[in-house]
């Protein structure tokens, strides 16, 4: 990972040298020398992860370099922070010369330490050169060029992870078993080694439409290697819509029994390891028998399945993929951009050689296929990968581990840091894509170049990891946007091992620069981690952190924190008082207080966070007001105050946040809210790409403000919610709105009128690709909605949800939206002729290429 660390630091240093802040300028010679030395080593460092596994001495040398770069980055951050402090009091022309007397000690000590770092880096370069015979002459800028060349190959999601091969017969066999269940509780086992596709098979069964129709209740429980009976029971209840947090086993069992009594249900216990039968005996006591209910157990250990009641006749043991199916799976991934067809015949023989080394293991095939998808289709490049794979297998005769290690080694530098972030999440976690991207931005992991926004690049990095099959998609929106993901336990194991080796994160939380916030976190972790870079809340879905006061009091002692995510946490005392000193975290770039309790107001020291780029206050239901000082955070690119029920409006002056790209939960002030932000201030947010607008009263939009949205020329995604709206005048104002023509996605929620706004039509929104309308009183679409022969919609994905009064038919939509490829409809009983069953209740999804099975 040292190549990623060096890349991030060099890029940041280059920017600092260009901006020429005075303190950096005073130390320019030392920073320039450090930059030159590191640039000379960058090309070699790209291969350092692979080489250091073979050379213990090199591992030690690289470890020393890593620590020096970390320290240099902290020094640079301190210099930039002090320069910003000066700018508040002294004019630029004055401060470019003669440092103040009080700064001389800082400059002396910092210069001395930089000289020491430079000497050590020079020594390390010499040691590597003599140890491995590497020449560093003329190797500058190679890494930047390599990164730029690869960005285009991982900028979008290419491979659909729902595609599998060789599982149709397996799925059908297990379906027949569970459909035939009658008395008692049928136990079915899927048993086999890691990477064979046990979980994938179980998912295919669990999500099958016939299985959905057959069982009244379905529950999926991921059984981690460190679990308690209470956690298993709470997970079952969460599947049933009950968020119980009690640890009383008898009460949990009683609830489970009540929910399932008289129902036909299916439970999947995924990835069971424990040979101790007592936990399952305790859980199964609360499960009603009869009615044809079943439980599916996936495990690597046959003894586990037997102890959980699985007979040999009801055990499915996935086989290794055949040669043909192995090649088919590889082609689907490696050639995903050409629909699985190998259009370069010279690559086929090398590809088959690689596939043969995977020995029929799906996970290994996916990993190497993901590598090849992201490589240029040149024979020399494919041959290099094949040779490296062969070397990995010599070191470790495990095709899955070898393929995963190779996949990591071949990642662009920036993606290595992004990948290691997954080491902080618990086993079987469902992980928020948004949290990951915000974290990557906060630490500066992303290669933001060519005028692209950090949010765009973050999405590309996520796609890069997904295309390489290192992460798997869990949840998507109706239009295919990924919301959450997860990581296979063998991939996660690799991430943990690599993170531990590079002190990115450690299993005990000590001497680590990245730390997961958990209920049982030891406050001593902060005493040994004063140079902590990131502290993130990582509870599993439906769980929360309970944070002790003495732990919370330690947050602000970590002066080098870039990322502080306290989301989904409950604190013993008011969070406001605990964060009174948050202004001392001068390097903080990403702060999330989402879903924290009790948060009533924002600490006064917030306005000192001059580097803050992302502020997430979503789901803070008790938050009543934001201080006006928040409008001084000029570097903000994301402000999220969505689902803050007590927050009536945002402070006046929000329009000064000219760098904002995403504003979520914006509720414009009404005339009687003189200190609030009116909707007219949005005109100055020229970089805004995503806007979530909350409208409840007509007077929140003045007659001279109805055209505000049309001024937002970068806006691509617009959500308008009318939840809790009042008065008929709001509907009249809504009809006068004029969103920008370049809008790509529109989401309308709780619309109060009975006819859609006249501006929702293909002429006003000629580029719209995704349209979602949910809840509200809508009964008919405005005649303008349907366009005409010359003006039809370019919409590709449509969602209609929870609109009991809407009366339209499928034929009208077909004619108006000829490019429509995906429709999601539910709870719309008066729609007619749509190619989706049961649109009045749970509905479903229709896809043009293939209807849901």
N, C-alpha and C positions, 0 to 999 in steps of 0.2 A: 504494500500500500504506500510505500515511501514515494513512489513516483507520483501518486495522486496528491500527496501532501506537498511535494515540491512544486507540482504544477499549479496548485491553488495559490501557494505562497508567491511564486514568481509572477503570476498574473496580477496578484494584488500589489506586489512591489512595483511592477511596471506602472500601474495606475498611480500609485503614490508618487513615483518619481516624475510623472508627467504633470500632476497637479501641483507639485512643488510647495507643499505646506512648509512653513518656515522651519519647524523642528526637523522634519525629514530632510530639508535642504541643508541644515547644519551638519547632518550626518550622511550627506549624499555620497561621499567617497566610499565609506564603509558599506553602505547599502548597494552601491553600484558594483563593488568588488564581489559581494555575496551573490548578487544576481548573476554575474558573469560565471562564477564558479559553479553555481547550481545549474545554469543553462547548459554548460559543457557536459554535465553528467546526465542530463535528462534522457537522452536516447538510451544510455546504458540502463538507467533505472527502470525503464519500461519492461525490461526483462529480468529485473532483480528478484521479483517474487519467485520465479521459477529457479533461478540460479542459487538463491540462498538456501533452498531445501537440500541442495547437494553439498554445500560448503558451510560448515559450522562457523568458520572464521568470518566468512562474508555475512552471515546472519548477525554476528555481533557488530561488525562494522556498520551494516545498514541500520541496526538498532540505534547506534550512537548518532548517526546522521539524522535519523528521524527525530530524536530528542532535540538536537540542535536546531532543526527547522521549526519545530514547535515553539522553542524559546524565541527564535528570531521573529516568528509571526506575532508572538505576544509583545515583543519589543516594538514592532512596527505599529501594532494596535495602540499601544500606549502613546507613541509619538503622534499618531493621528488624532487621538483623543485630546491630548494637551494642545495641539494646534487648533482644534475646534473651540476649545475653551478660550483661547486667546482671541479668536475672531469675534467673540461676543463683546470684547472690551476695547480692542485696538484695531485701527484701520489697517487694511492689507499693506498699503505702501509703507507704513511705519514698521510693521512687524517683519518685513522681509530682511531687516538688518538688525544687528546688535541684539543678541538675546538679553533678557533681563537678568539682573544679578541673582534672583531667586532660582533661575533655571540652570545656572552654571553647574551645580552639583548633579542635576539630572543628566545634562548633556555629557558631563565628564564620565559619570558611571556608565551611561548607555554606550558612549563611544568606546570605552574600555572593554565592555562586554562584547560589543560587535567585533572588535578587533580579535578578541579571543575566539569567538565563534568562527570568524573567517579563517583563522589559523588552523583550527581543528578541521574545518571543512576541506581546506587545502591538503592537510595531512591525510584525511580520509580518501580524497581523490588519488593521492599518491599511493596509498596502501592498496586501493582497488587496482590501480594500474599495474603495480608490481606483482600483486597476488594473482591476478587473472590475465595479465598481459594486455590490458585494454588501453587503447589510445583514445583520448578525449578530444583530440584536436579537430576543430571544425565541425562539432556536433551540435551547434546551436540551432534552435527553432525547429528541429525535426519533429519534436513531440507536438508542437502546436499545429503543424501541417497534418500530422497523422490524425489528431483529434478532429480537425475540420473535415478531413476526408471521410471520417466515420460517421459524423453527425447525420448526414443525409441518409445513411443506411439504418439508423434506428430512430427516425423521426416520426414513425407512425406504427400502429399495431398491425402486424401482417398476419401472424399465425393465430388461428382460432383454437384455443385450448380445448374447446368442447369436442373437437374432432379426435376420434380414437380409431384404432384398427384392431380387429381380432377379438372384440368384446361382445359382439351381437349374440353369439351362441351362449356365452357365459351369462349374460343378462337374462336371456329368455329362460335358461335353466333355473336360475334363482327365483325368477318371477313365478314359474310353475310351482316351485316348492312352497312359497309363501301364500300363493293363492289357494293351495290345497290344505292349508292349516285349518284345523277344526277345534279340537279340545285342547285344553292346557295352553302353553305358550311355546310355540315352535321356535327352536334355536337353530340358526343357520350360520355356518362359519365360512369365512374367506381367509384362507391361511397360506402364507408364502413369504419368501424373503423380501427385503426392502427393495423398492424400485420395480416390483412386478406389476403394479397397477391394482392393488387390492382396494384402495380407497376410491380409485376411479370407477371400478366395477360397482362398488356399493353406491356411489353417487348416481351412476346410470340407472340403477334400480330405484333408488329413492326418489329421483326426479321424473321417472317415467309417468306418463299421463294415466295409463291404466292403473298403476300403483296408487297414484293420487286419488283416483276415483274409488278404488277398492277399500282404502283405509280411511277411517274418519279422522284419525289423528296420526301424525308422523313426527317423530322426534329424532334429531341427530345429535349425538354427544361425542365430542372429541375427548378421548381419555388420555390425558397426559401421563408421563411417567411419574410425575409427582402430583398425586391427586388425593382428595379426601372423599369419603362417602357423602358428606354434606355437599361438596362441590358438584358431584355427579347428580345428586337429587335436585339441586337448584338449577342445574343445566336442563334437566328434564322439565322442570316447571317453567323455565324461560321459554322453552319450545311450545309450552301450552299457554303462553301469554301471562304467566304469573311471575312477577319479579321479586319473590320472597327473598329476604336477606337473613332470615333467622338461621341459627345453627342447630336448632332442635330437630333431631332426626325423626322423632315420632310425629311431630307436627308436619314436617316435609313429606313423610310417607303417607300420612293421612290425606294431605292435599292431592298428592299424585293419584292415590286410589280414587278419590272423589272425581277428579277430572276424567279418569279413564274408565270408570265403572260403566258397564254396558256398552262400551265402544270397541270397535275393531281398530287396533292400533299397530303401528310399526315403529320399532326403535332400532337405530343403528348405533352400536358401540364401536367407534372407530379407533384403531391402533391401540389395542389393549396389550399391556406388557405384564402386569402383575400376576404372579402365579398363586398369590394369596386369594383363595376363593371367598373369604369372609365378606369382602365388600360387595360382591355381586349377590351373595345370599341375602345381605341386608337390603339392597336395593330391590331385588326381585320380590321380596315379601310384600311390597306395596303395590305390585302390579297385578291387576285383576286377571284371572284366567278365562279361557273360553273365547267365543265370538270370532275365532280365526285370527288371533293376534300373533305377531312374530317379532323376534329380535335377531338382527344380523350383527355378528361379531367379526371384525377384521383384526387379525393379529399375525405376527411373525412366528408365534410359538404354538404348536399344535396342542401342547398340554394345557395351555390357557383356554383354548376353545373347548376341550373336553371337560374341564372343570366348570365351565359355564353352561354345560348341558348340551353341547353340540355332538351329535352322533356322527359316525364315519359316513353314513349315507347322506347326511345333510352338510357335508364339508366340501366346499369348492376350493380346489388348489389351482390357482392360475398357472398356466404353463408359459415357458419362454416363447416369445414370438417366433414364428417360422421365418425362414430366410426371406420369403416373399413379403410377409407382413412387416418385417423389420425394415426392408427397403422402402415399402410403401409409407410407413410412418416417417422415416427419414426424409423422403421426398416431400411429403406434405409440409414439413417444417423448413427444410433447407431451401426448397424452391417455392415457398409460400407466395412470393411475389409473381410467380407464373403459374398459379393454381396447382402446384405440385408436379409440374412437368419439368424435366431436366432438359433445358434448351441448349446446353453446352455438353455435347456427347463426350468430350475428353474428360469431363469431371466425373462421369458415371463410374468408371473403374476405381478411381480414388475413393469416391463416396461409398461404394460397396465394400472396399477394403476397410474403411473406417467402421461401417456398420457391422461387419463381421467381428470386429474386436469388441463390440458391445454385447455380444453373446445373447442376443434376444431380449435384453432387459429394456423395457420401455423408457424408464427414466434416463438411462445412459444414452439411448438413441435420441431422445428429446434434447438432452444437453448438447451433444455434438451437432445435432441438426440445427439447434439455435446458434451455435458458433458459426456454422457455414452460411446460414441465412444472412448474417451480418458481415460476411466477408465478400470481397470482390471476387467475381467468378473467373479467377485466373488459376491455371493449373499449378503454377509455382506456389501460390498461396495455399491451395488445398493440399499440396504435397507437404508443405511445411507443417500444417496442422496434423496431417496423418503421422508424420515423423515424431512430432511432439507427443501425440497420443500414445504412440508405441513406447516412447521413453517413460511416460507416466505409468504405463502398465508394467514396465520392468520394475519400477520403484514400488508399485502397489498393485498387485494382481486382483484388482476389484474394478470392474469396468465402470460401475456407477461412480465410485469415488474418483477414479482417474478422469472420467469425463467431466465431472463437476469441477475438479481442480483445474483442468485445462480450460474450462469455460471461464473461470475466474481469471486465470493468467492472461487470457486473450481479451479481457475487458479493456476498453479505453480507460485511461487513468481516472477520469472523473467518475466513471461508473463503479470503480472499485470502492471508493468512499461511500457511494450511495448503497452499494451492496452490503457493506459492513454494518450499516445502520440497522439492518434486520436482526442483528445479534442481540439487540436490547429487548426484543419482543418475546413474550412467553410462548411456550410450545402451543401449537394449534391456534395461534391468534388470528383473528380477522383484522387486518390492518388498514387504516384509512389512507387512501392515496393522497388526500389533501395534506394530512399531517406529515407524510413523508416529504412531499414537495416543499412544504414550508420549512421543514427541517433542513433540507438540502440548500435552500436559498439562504437560510439563516447562517449556515456555516460557510457559505461561499463555495460549495462543492461544484457548482455548475459553470460550464464554459459559456458565459454570456458574451457573445460576439455578434458582429454584423448588425447591430441595432435591434436584435431580438430581445424580448422581455424574458426575465428570469422565470416567470410562470410558464411561458411557452417552452423554454428549454427544460424545465422541470418535468413537464409532460412527456417530452421527448426521451428524457433519461428513464422515466418509468416504462415507456414503451420499449426502450432498449433492453431493460432487464426482463421484460415480459417476452419479447421476441426471442431472447436467449433461453427461454423456459426456466429461468431462475426463480420467477414468481408466477403464481397462478391467479387468475381472476376469480373473485367470489361474487360480487354484486355489480350489476350494470344498470344504467337507466334505460328507459324505453328506446333511446336513440343510440345505444351502444357505448355511452361514456362510462368508463370504469370508475367505480366508487370505492371498492375495497378489494383487497387481495390477501393471499396467504402464501406460505412457503412450505414446501415439502420438508419433512423432518430431517431428511438426509442433507438437503441443501442448507437448512438452518444449522445443522451440526457443523458444516464447513464454515459458515459465516462466523459462528461462535469461536471455532478454533483459530481462524485467521485474525479475528478481532482481539483475541487473547494474546496472540503472538505479537501483534503490533500495538498492544496496550490501547487499542481503540476503545474497548470495553473489556471488563474482566468479570469472571463468574462471581467473585466475592464483592465486587463493587469497589475494591480498594485500588489505589494507584491507577485510576482510570480517568480518561478525559470525557467519557460519555457514560451517563448513568440513567437507569430506569427508575422512575419514581413508583414505589410500591408501598402498600400499607405496612409491610414488615421491614421497611428500609431502616438500616442502622444509622443513627445520626453520626456515628464515627466515620462513615464514608466521606462526609464533607470535610472532616479534619484532615484526611489524607489526600483529598482531591481539591485543593485550593485553586488549581489551574484547570478545573472542570470547564469543558466547552459547552456541553449540552446536558440538560436534565429534562427528561421527558416522561410524562405519564403514559404508561402502556398497559392499562388493565384490559382484560378480555371483554368481549361484548357483553353488555348488561351488568358488568361489575364496576365498582367504584373504589377509589383509594380513600382510606381513612388516615389522615396525616396528623401526627402528634405535633404539638406546638414547638417542642424543642427541636424537631426536625425542620419545621417551616422556618424557624428563626435562623437556620444556617444558610438558607438560599442566598441571601445577599452578601455572604462572606466570600462567595466564589466570584472574584472580580473579573475573571476572564470568560464568564458565561456569554455565549452568543445566542443560545437557544434555551428558553425556559418555558416548558409546557406543563401546566398544572391542571390540565383538563380532567374532568370526571373525578374530582377530588372533594372530600369533605374535610374541613379543618375544625379543630377543637375550639378555636376562638375566631373572631372576625378577621377575615383575610386582609382587610384594609390595613389594620394595625400591623399585621405581620409583614406587609410589603411596604411599610413606610419608608424604608431605606432602599427601595428598588432603584431609585435614581442613581445610586452608586454603581450600578451595573452599566457602565458607560459603553460597553461593547455589545450590549444586547441588541439583537437584530430581529428575533422572533419571540413573541410573547403570547402565550395562550392561557386565558383564564376561563375558557369555555366550560360551561356546566360545573362551575365551582360553587361551593356553598360554605359559609354565608358571605357573599360579596354584595355589598349594598352601594358602595361608592368607590371610585378610583382613587388610589393614593395621590397626594399632592405632588409627589416627586416624579410623576410620570413625564412631565414636560422636560426633564433632563435626559430622557432617552433619545438623544439626537440621532442615533444610528438605527432606530427601530424602523423596520420595513414591513413587518407583519404583526398586526394586533387582532387577536381573535377573542371576542367577548361574547360569543354566541351562547344561547341557552342560559344566560345569567338572569334568571327570572326576577330576582330581587334588586337588580341594578336600576336605580331610579334616574340618575343623571350622569352625564359625562362632563368633566370640567372643560372650560373654554381653552385651557392650555393644550388640550389635545390637538388643536389646530396648528400648533407649532411644530408638530412632528412631520417636517417637510419631506422626509425620506420614505414615508409610508407608501407602500404599493397595494397593501390589502388591509381593509378595515371591515371586520365582520361583527355586526351587532344584531344579527338575525335572532329571532325567537327570544328577545328580551322584552317580556310582556309589560314590565313596569316602566320601560323607557319610552317617554312620550315623543321625544324628538332629539336630534343631535344639535350640538352647539353651533351658534352663528360663527361664520368664518371658515367653515369646512371647505369652502371653495379654494382656500389657500393651499390645500394639499394637492398640488398640481401633478404629483407623481402617481396618484392613485390609479390603479388598474382594475381593482375589484372593490366594489362598495356593496355590502350585503346588509339588508335590514334597514335601509334608509327610509325614515318616516319624516316627511317634511313638516316643518312647523306651521301652525295655524296663526292667524292674525293676532290672537291674544297671547302668543308665545314669543315675546319680543326678543328673547335671548336665544331663540332657536334658529336653526338653519332652514331657510326657505328653499323650495325646489329650484328656484332661479340660480342658486349658487352652483348647481351642477354644470352650468354653461362653461365654467372655467376648467373643468376636469377633462381636459382634451385627450388624456391618455386612457380614459376609462374604457375597459373592454367588457366588463361584467357588472351589471347593475341589478340589485334586488330591491324593488320599490314597494313600500307598504302605504296604501292609500285607504283612509277610512272616512274622510270628510271632504266635501266639495270645496270648502274654503281653504284647504291645504294647497290648492292650485289656483293662482290668480288668473284673471283673464289674459294678462300679458305673459303668462308662464306656460301656456298649453303647448307652445312650440319648443320648449326647452330641450326635449330629447333629440330633436332633429339636429341640434348643434353638436351632438356627441358623435363625431365622425369616425371614431375608433370603436364604438360600441358594437359588440357582436352578439352578446347574450343578455336578454332582458327578461326579468321575472317581475310581474306585477301581482301583488296579493291584495285583495280587498276584504280580508278577514276582519269581522267586527265593524263593517262599514255602516254609515248612518246617512239617511236622507236621500231623496231623489236627485238633488242637485249634483251629487257625485257622478251619477250615471251620465248626466249631461256634459260634465267636464271631461269624463273619460272619452266620450265620442269626439272631443275636440283635440285630443292628443295627436302628436305626429312623430312617431318613432323614426329613427334614421333608416334610410333605404338599404343600407348595407347590412342590416340585422340578419344574423344567421340562425338564431334560436330565440323563440318566444314562448314564455310560460305564463299562463293566466290562471289565477286561483281565486275562487270565491267571487266570481263576477256577479254583481248585484242585479244587473238588468236581465230582461227576458230575451233580448236580441243582441247578438255580438256587435262590438264597436265597428263602425263603418270603415275604420282604417286597417282592420285586419282583412286585407284583400291582396291579391297577387300583384296589383299595380303599385300600391304603397310599399309592399314588402317583396320586391322582385327577387331577392337573393335568399329568402328564408328557406332553410333546409329542415328545421325541426320545430314542430308546433305541439304544445301541450296545453290542454284546457281541462281544468278539474274543479269540481264542487261549484256551488253557486246556483243561480236561478235561471241560467240560460235555457231557452226553449227552442229558439230558431236561430239559424245563421243569417246575418244580414245579406240581402241580395247581392251586394258587392263582393261578398266572400267567394262566390262561385266564379268570378271572372267572366271571361268570354273566350271565343275561339282564338283570339289573338293574344290573350293574357291568361295564362294558366299558371298554377302554382309550381314551384320547383321543390316543394316539400317532399322529403324522402322518408321521414319518420313522424308519425302522428300518435298522440295519446289523448284519449277521452276517458275521463274517470269521474265517478261519483256525481253524475248529473241526471237526476231522476226525471227532469222535465224535458230534456233535449229530445226533439223528434226530427230525425233526419234519416236518409237511407244511403246504403252503400253505393248505389249507382251514381248519385250526385258527387260523392267524394272521388270515385273513380274517374269521372270526367274532368273534375276540377284539378285533380292531383295525379297526373299520368305517371309521374316518377316515383310514386309512393311505393316503398319497399317493406316498411315495417309499420304495423298498427298494433297498439296496445289499448284494449278497451275493457273496462269493468264497471259494474254498478250503473249502467245506463240502460234501463229497461225499455225505453221507448224507441231505441234505435232499431232499424229494420234491415234485414237482408245482408248484414255484415258476415264475412266468412269466419266468424268466431263463435263458438258455442257459448251459450249462457252469458251473453253480454249484460244481462240484467243483474247478475250476481258476481261471481269471481272473474268471469270473462277469461281473457287469455291474450296471446300474441299471435298475430298472423304475419308471415314473411312471404314475400313474393316468390322467392326461389323455392321454398319448401315450407309447407304448413307444419306446425308443431305436431309431433307424433304422440 
